[in-house]
Amino acid sequence: MLGLKLLTDPRWANIAESNLEEILTDHAWCEQKAATNAITIITYNSEHEDLVTSMTEIAIEEMEHFKMVHDIIKERGYTLGRERKDDYVNQLYKFMKKDGSRNDAFIDRLLFAAMIEARSCERFRVLSENIKDEELAKFYRELMISEAGHYTTFLKFAKKYTERTDVDKRWKEWLDFEGQLIQNYGKKETVHG
């Protein structure tokens, strides 16, 4: 469904499970960044009422996820560490078109967000199916469903508001780029690492 070119090796879940405090801290910050991204999309595209409504809902939901992850961190006696840089997301950001028209940049920002949500959804599936911690396996299954909804929302708005970008063609370029990029990841206890 997601169209990803390379699926995560299930053994990555063992790496993640070997340091739950690290994966949970990284995950919490991913949720915060996703909320910030939705707010940024609102800031630059406030003329689209339906988009503002949906992005507001996503921002709130992402912060609810942040709270849920933070609650798990506290319940387990862990500490929320400092924000982590996400090299995977930074590499995707570099691929995003920033020249061209305002609309071109808007559409690519939506596709950038869709790509991150697609990979996060896939990683949450791997965690839900492969970690031994039953509480976290259930938690990640529920989040996987939510991320899939976000992914489709971003793609829907890209197709709705494009003025000249062939969204299907550009999405294929995103998938091809990400398929090459992700080959360098899957070795760390981070959501995208």
Secondary structure as UniProt FT lines:
FT   TURN            10..11
FT   HELIX           12..17
FT   TURN            18..19
FT   HELIX           20..44
FT   TURN            46..47
FT   HELIX           49..75
FT   TURN            76..77
FT   HELIX           87..95
FT   HELIX           102..130
FT   HELIX           134..161
FT   HELIX           167..181
FT   HELIX           182..184
//
